[in-house]
Amino acid sequence: MDLKAEKLELMQLLLNTESADVLKKVKALLRKSATKTETEYLLSTKANHEHLTASIEELNQGKGIAIKTADLWK
């Protein structure tokens, strides 16, 4: 079965389910998968890995600056 057919089959299964629990579990798995993929991408190069690691270390040392989202566009 090709990928497009598998996606269609999965969508049909999810649309026909009456179980909120199943839907919650699928959503949680998809979120986790997306987060992992984004993290892997951000850490994929040596330069990014070093920069992000240093930034996290600075935040853990209290060197971060809190900025409200509303203040970003002022």
Secondary structure, 3 states (H helix, E strand, C coil): CCHHHHHHHHHHHHHHCCCHHHHHHHHHHHHHHHHHHHHHHHCCCHHHHHHHHHHHHHHHCCCCCCCCHHHHHC
